[in-house]
Amino acid sequence: MCPAICINMPREGLSVAKLDVVSIAVLGIVAIWLLVTSLILLSCGWFRLMAAFPDRAEPPILHLRFICGRMGPAANMNGVLTVSVCPSGLRLGVLRVFGPFAKSFLVPWSQLSVMEELSMFPGVRVQFGDPELGSLVIDSLLAAQLAGAAGANWPNVGPIPH
């Protein structure tokens, strides 16, 4: 027996109507996902950093995926970042599913500064640009690993807290 809303609808029409509803729902979810991820990246300054520090084809010395950090005032990038230490600088990227419009960027060593982050969530603050165009707060153990791979290029202004 057919519900009251489809009494006069042939069976083929019912399956087409269900397919249309599912298609619209899927497209709506994808649109919301794209909007939310783009707004998060916009709020943390990702697109500004992409424009200021374009990526280059340069093999990394160290490449780490699924990194956690905080960018901008409140964008927690938990497990979605990729960080690479390259001979000329530090490359940051975001996993494609979490940033479909985000490209990696490579910040030259001369444009990085590092300092201890004294807040509710302590760590190390890596600032990009002079004057600062953005920053990333990471765990001190990760900072020590990056500093070890970068060697003398790491712009350490003091001991990294452990």
C-alpha positions as CSV (number, residue, x, y, z in Angstrom):
1,M,0.0,0.0,0.0
2,C,1.3,3.4,-0.9
3,P,1.3,6.4,1.6
4,A,-1.3,9.1,0.9
5,I,1.2,11.5,-0.7
6,C,1.9,9.1,-3.6
7,I,-1.5,7.6,-4.3
8,N,-1.6,8.9,-7.8
9,M,2.2,8.6,-8.4
10,P,3.3,5.6,-10.5
11,R,6.0,3.3,-9.0
12,E,8.7,4.6,-11.3
13,G,8.0,8.2,-10.2
14,L,8.3,7.2,-6.5
15,S,11.9,5.9,-7.0
16,V,12.8,9.0,-9.0
17,A,11.5,11.2,-6.3
18,K,13.5,9.3,-3.6
19,L,16.6,9.6,-5.8
20,D,16.1,13.3,-6.1
21,V,15.8,13.7,-2.3
22,V,18.9,11.7,-1.7
23,S,20.9,13.6,-4.3
24,I,19.8,17.0,-2.9
25,A,20.7,15.8,0.6
26,V,24.2,14.7,-0.5
27,L,24.8,17.9,-2.4
28,G,23.7,19.9,0.6
29,I,26.0,18.1,2.9
30,V,28.9,18.5,0.5
31,A,28.1,22.2,0.2
32,I,28.0,22.7,3.9
33,W,31.3,20.8,4.3
34,L,33.0,23.0,1.7
35,L,31.6,26.2,3.3
36,V,32.7,25.2,6.9
37,T,36.2,24.1,6.0
38,S,36.7,27.2,3.8
39,L,35.5,29.5,6.6
40,I,37.9,27.8,9.2
41,L,40.8,28.2,6.8
42,L,39.9,31.8,6.1
43,S,39.6,32.6,9.8
44,C,43.1,31.2,10.6
45,G,44.7,33.1,7.7
46,W,45.6,30.1,5.6
47,F,44.7,31.8,2.3
48,R,46.7,34.9,3.2
49,L,49.7,32.6,4.0
50,M,49.3,30.8,0.7
51,A,49.5,34.0,-1.2
52,A,52.5,35.4,0.8
53,F,54.5,32.2,0.8
54,P,53.9,30.1,-2.3
55,D,55.0,26.5,-2.3
56,R,57.9,25.2,-4.4
57,A,58.9,21.8,-5.6
58,E,61.6,21.0,-3.0
59,P,62.2,17.7,-1.4
60,P,61.7,17.6,2.3
61,I,64.3,16.6,4.9
62,L,61.5,15.6,7.2
63,H,57.8,15.1,6.3
64,L,55.2,14.6,9.1
65,R,51.4,14.0,8.6
66,F,48.4,14.1,10.9
67,I,50.0,16.9,13.0
68,C,48.0,18.9,15.6
69,G,48.3,22.6,16.1
70,R,46.4,25.8,16.6
71,M,46.4,28.5,13.9
72,G,45.1,32.0,14.3
73,P,43.0,32.9,17.3
74,A,41.0,29.7,17.7
75,A,41.3,27.3,14.7
76,N,42.3,23.9,16.2
77,M,43.8,21.9,13.4
78,N,43.8,18.6,15.2
79,G,45.4,15.8,13.1
80,V,44.8,17.6,9.8
81,L,48.2,19.3,9.2
82,T,51.2,18.2,7.3
83,V,54.5,19.8,8.2
84,S,57.8,19.4,6.2
85,V,61.2,20.7,7.0
86,C,62.8,21.7,3.7
87,P,66.3,23.1,3.0
88,S,64.9,26.6,2.4
89,G,62.1,26.7,4.9
90,L,59.1,25.1,6.6
91,R,56.2,23.8,4.5
92,L,52.7,23.5,5.9
93,G,49.8,21.7,4.3
94,V,46.4,20.5,5.2
95,L,44.9,17.1,4.4
96,R,42.8,17.5,1.2
97,V,39.5,16.4,2.7
98,F,39.8,19.2,5.3
99,G,40.9,21.8,2.9
100,P,39.9,21.2,-0.7
101,F,40.8,24.7,-1.7
102,A,43.9,25.0,0.5
103,K,47.4,24.6,-1.0
104,S,50.6,24.0,0.9
105,F,52.8,27.0,1.6
106,L,56.6,27.2,2.2
107,V,57.8,29.8,4.6
108,P,61.5,30.7,4.3
109,W,63.7,30.3,7.4
110,S,64.3,34.0,7.4
111,Q,60.6,34.7,7.8
112,L,60.1,32.4,10.8
113,S,60.4,33.2,14.5
114,V,59.9,30.8,17.3
115,M,58.9,31.5,20.9
116,E,57.4,29.7,23.9
117,E,53.7,30.0,24.1
118,L,52.5,30.9,27.5
119,S,48.8,30.3,27.6
120,M,46.3,27.8,28.9
121,F,47.7,25.3,26.4
122,P,51.5,25.7,26.5
123,G,53.7,24.9,23.5
124,V,55.8,26.6,20.9
125,R,54.5,29.4,18.8
126,V,55.9,29.6,15.2
127,Q,55.3,33.0,13.6
128,F,55.2,33.4,9.8
129,G,56.4,36.6,8.3
130,D,58.0,39.9,9.5
131,P,55.6,41.6,10.3
132,E,53.6,38.5,11.4
133,L,51.1,37.2,8.8
134,G,50.1,34.2,10.9
135,S,51.2,31.7,13.5
136,L,51.0,28.1,14.5
137,V,51.1,26.8,18.0
138,I,52.5,23.3,18.2
139,D,53.6,20.8,20.9
140,S,57.1,21.4,22.3
141,L,58.1,17.8,21.4
142,L,57.1,18.4,17.8
143,A,59.0,21.7,17.8
144,A,62.1,19.9,19.0
145,Q,61.8,17.3,16.3
146,L,61.4,20.0,13.6
147,A,64.4,21.9,15.1
148,G,66.5,18.8,15.0
149,A,65.8,18.2,11.3
150,A,66.3,21.9,10.5
151,G,69.6,22.1,12.3
152,A,71.2,25.6,12.2
153,N,68.3,26.9,10.1
154,W,65.8,26.7,13.0
155,P,65.1,30.2,14.2
156,N,65.3,29.3,17.9
157,V,65.2,32.4,20.2
158,G,65.8,30.3,23.3
159,P,65.5,26.9,24.7
160,I,62.4,25.0,23.6
161,P,60.5,23.9,26.7
162,H,60.1,20.2,27.3
